[in-house]
Amino acid sequence: SNVLDRAVDWIFSHLDDLESMDVSEGGRSAAESEGGRDPPPGPHVRDGPGKYELFAFISHMGTSTMCGHYVCHIKKDQQWVIFNDQKVCASEKPPKDMGYLYFYRRVAE
């Protein structure tokens, strides 16, 4: 009945039931929405392949967010380049695991 308090109360009183439910988009179970059929494996995209490559990332240099600054690594012509304020140079071992924000582009097959 679109009553928020009742909905929240129902959720907390049925936590065990919720964990075992198979819910898909739209609020119906997968069995209800698909007629009991299993969805085919793999991602489904209509506008191209579902493969991506990392082409840039931003990372933070400093001991905390209160000090230090951000730098950007960009892959250009299969080589990583670091942009650090006014300095730009090749990056031999870019710290991909230290990224704060990652940028990907779709790979054409």
CYANA upper distance limits for C-alpha pairs under 8 A (distance plus 0.5 A):
  2 ASN  CA      7 ALA  CA      8.28
  3 VAL  CA      7 ALA  CA      6.84
  4 LEU  CA      8 VAL  CA      6.69
  5 ASP  CA      9 ASP  CA      6.62
  6 ARG  CA     10 TRP  CA      6.58
  7 ALA  CA     11 ILE  CA      6.75
  8 VAL  CA     12 PHE  CA      6.82
  9 ASP  CA     13 SER  CA      6.68
 10 TRP  CA     14 HIS  CA      6.60
 11 ILE  CA     15 LEU  CA      6.57
 11 ILE  CA     18 LEU  CA      8.26
 14 HIS  CA     18 LEU  CA      6.80
 15 LEU  CA     19 GLU  CA      6.95
 16 ASP  CA     20 SER  CA      7.39
 17 ASP  CA     21 MET  CA      6.91
 21 MET  CA     29 SER  CA      7.93
 22 ASP  CA     29 SER  CA      5.97
 22 ASP  CA     30 ALA  CA      6.83
 23 VAL  CA     27 GLY  CA      6.74
 23 VAL  CA     28 ARG  CA      6.37
 23 VAL  CA     29 SER  CA      4.81
 23 VAL  CA     30 ALA  CA      6.57
 24 SER  CA     28 ARG  CA      6.41
 24 SER  CA     29 SER  CA      5.95
 24 SER  CA     30 ALA  CA      5.96
 24 SER  CA     33 SER  CA      8.46
 28 ARG  CA     32 GLU  CA      6.60
 28 ARG  CA     33 SER  CA      6.64
 29 SER  CA     33 SER  CA      6.78
 30 ALA  CA     34 GLU  CA      6.25
 30 ALA  CA     35 GLY  CA      8.29
 30 ALA  CA     36 GLY  CA      7.44
 31 ALA  CA     35 GLY  CA      5.81
 31 ALA  CA     36 GLY  CA      4.48
 31 ALA  CA     37 ARG  CA      7.22
 32 GLU  CA     36 GLY  CA      7.06
 34 GLU  CA     38 ASP  CA      7.98
 34 GLU  CA     39 PRO  CA      8.30
 43 PRO  CA     50 GLY  CA      7.37
 44 HIS  CA     50 GLY  CA      8.16
 45 VAL  CA     49 PRO  CA      7.34
 45 VAL  CA     50 GLY  CA      7.01
 48 GLY  CA    108 ALA  CA      8.06
 49 PRO  CA    106 ARG  CA      7.90
 49 PRO  CA    107 VAL  CA      7.75
 49 PRO  CA    108 ALA  CA      7.24
 49 PRO  CA    109 GLU  CA      7.60
 50 GLY  CA    106 ARG  CA      7.60
 50 GLY  CA    107 VAL  CA      8.45
 51 LYS  CA    106 ARG  CA      6.28
 51 LYS  CA    107 VAL  CA      6.05
 51 LYS  CA    108 ALA  CA      8.34
 52 TYR  CA    104 TYR  CA      6.49
 52 TYR  CA    105 ARG  CA      5.83
 52 TYR  CA    106 ARG  CA      4.78
 52 TYR  CA    107 VAL  CA      5.66
 53 GLU  CA    104 TYR  CA      5.83
 53 GLU  CA    105 ARG  CA      6.13
 53 GLU  CA    106 ARG  CA      6.99
 53 GLU  CA    107 VAL  CA      6.92
 54 LEU  CA    102 TYR  CA      7.69
 54 LEU  CA    103 PHE  CA      6.43
 54 LEU  CA    104 TYR  CA      4.97
 54 LEU  CA    105 ARG  CA      7.25
 55 PHE  CA     74 ILE  CA      6.37
 55 PHE  CA     75 LYS  CA      5.59
 55 PHE  CA     76 LYS  CA      8.38
 55 PHE  CA    103 PHE  CA      6.49
 55 PHE  CA    104 TYR  CA      6.15
 55 PHE  CA    105 ARG  CA      7.43
 56 ALA  CA     72 CYS  CA      7.64
 56 ALA  CA     73 HIS  CA      5.93
 56 ALA  CA     74 ILE  CA      4.75
 56 ALA  CA     75 LYS  CA      6.54
 56 ALA  CA    102 TYR  CA      6.66
 56 ALA  CA    103 PHE  CA      5.61
 56 ALA  CA    104 TYR  CA      7.62
 57 PHE  CA     72 CYS  CA      6.36
 57 PHE  CA     73 HIS  CA      5.95
 57 PHE  CA     74 ILE  CA      7.23
 57 PHE  CA     96 LYS  CA      7.90
 57 PHE  CA     99 GLY  CA      6.35
 57 PHE  CA    100 TYR  CA      7.68
 57 PHE  CA    101 LEU  CA      6.04
 57 PHE  CA    102 TYR  CA      4.84
 57 PHE  CA    103 PHE  CA      6.30
 58 ILE  CA     70 TYR  CA      7.17
 58 ILE  CA     71 VAL  CA      6.20
 58 ILE  CA     72 CYS  CA      4.93
 58 ILE  CA     73 HIS  CA      6.84
 58 ILE  CA     99 GLY  CA      6.01
 58 ILE  CA    100 TYR  CA      6.01
 58 ILE  CA    101 LEU  CA      5.67
 58 ILE  CA    102 TYR  CA      7.06
 59 SER  CA     70 TYR  CA      6.10
 59 SER  CA     71 VAL  CA      6.06
 59 SER  CA     72 CYS  CA      6.91
 59 SER  CA     98 MET  CA      6.57
 59 SER  CA     99 GLY  CA      4.93
 59 SER  CA    100 TYR  CA      5.39
 59 SER  CA    101 LEU  CA      7.48
 60 HIS  CA     65 THR  CA      8.35
 60 HIS  CA     68 GLY  CA      7.60
 60 HIS  CA     69 HIS  CA      6.22
 60 HIS  CA     70 TYR  CA      4.83
 60 HIS  CA     71 VAL  CA      6.79
 60 HIS  CA     98 MET  CA      8.33
 60 HIS  CA     99 GLY  CA      7.96
 60 HIS  CA    100 TYR  CA      7.32
 61 MET  CA     68 GLY  CA      5.86
 61 MET  CA     69 HIS  CA      5.90
 61 MET  CA     70 TYR  CA      6.41
 61 MET  CA     71 VAL  CA      7.69
 62 GLY  CA     67 CYS  CA      6.33
 62 GLY  CA     68 GLY  CA      4.48
 62 GLY  CA     69 HIS  CA      6.97
 63 THR  CA     67 CYS  CA      7.03
 63 THR  CA     68 GLY  CA      7.29
 64 SER  CA     68 GLY  CA      7.50
 70 TYR  CA     84 ASN  CA      8.15
 71 VAL  CA     82 ILE  CA      7.56
 71 VAL  CA     83 PHE  CA      6.34
 71 VAL  CA     84 ASN  CA      5.55
 71 VAL  CA     85 ASP  CA      7.90
 72 CYS  CA     82 ILE  CA      6.23
 72 CYS  CA     83 PHE  CA      5.62
 72 CYS  CA     84 ASN  CA      7.31
 73 HIS  CA     80 TRP  CA      6.87
 73 HIS  CA     81 VAL  CA      5.95
 73 HIS  CA     82 ILE  CA      4.92
 73 HIS  CA     83 PHE  CA      6.69
 73 HIS  CA     91 SER  CA      8.29
 73 HIS  CA     94 PRO  CA      7.65
 74 ILE  CA     80 TRP  CA      6.10
 74 ILE  CA     81 VAL  CA      5.82
 74 ILE  CA     82 ILE  CA      7.05
 74 ILE  CA     83 PHE  CA      8.40
 75 LYS  CA     79 GLN  CA      5.84
 75 LYS  CA     80 TRP  CA      4.81
 75 LYS  CA     81 VAL  CA      6.66
 76 LYS  CA     80 TRP  CA      6.75
 76 LYS  CA     81 VAL  CA      7.59
 79 GLN  CA     90 ALA  CA      7.89
 79 GLN  CA     91 SER  CA      8.29
 80 TRP  CA     90 ALA  CA      6.58
 80 TRP  CA     91 SER  CA      5.81
 80 TRP  CA     92 GLU  CA      7.64
 80 TRP  CA     94 PRO  CA      7.44
 81 VAL  CA     88 VAL  CA      7.46
 81 VAL  CA     89 CYS  CA      6.15
 81 VAL  CA     90 ALA  CA      4.94
 81 VAL  CA     91 SER  CA      5.57
 82 ILE  CA     88 VAL  CA      6.20
 82 ILE  CA     89 CYS  CA      6.13
 82 ILE  CA     90 ALA  CA      6.66
 82 ILE  CA     91 SER  CA      6.19
 83 PHE  CA     87 LYS  CA      6.62
 83 PHE  CA     88 VAL  CA      5.23
 83 PHE  CA     89 CYS  CA      7.53
 84 ASN  CA     88 VAL  CA      6.73
 95 PRO  CA     99 GLY  CA      7.64
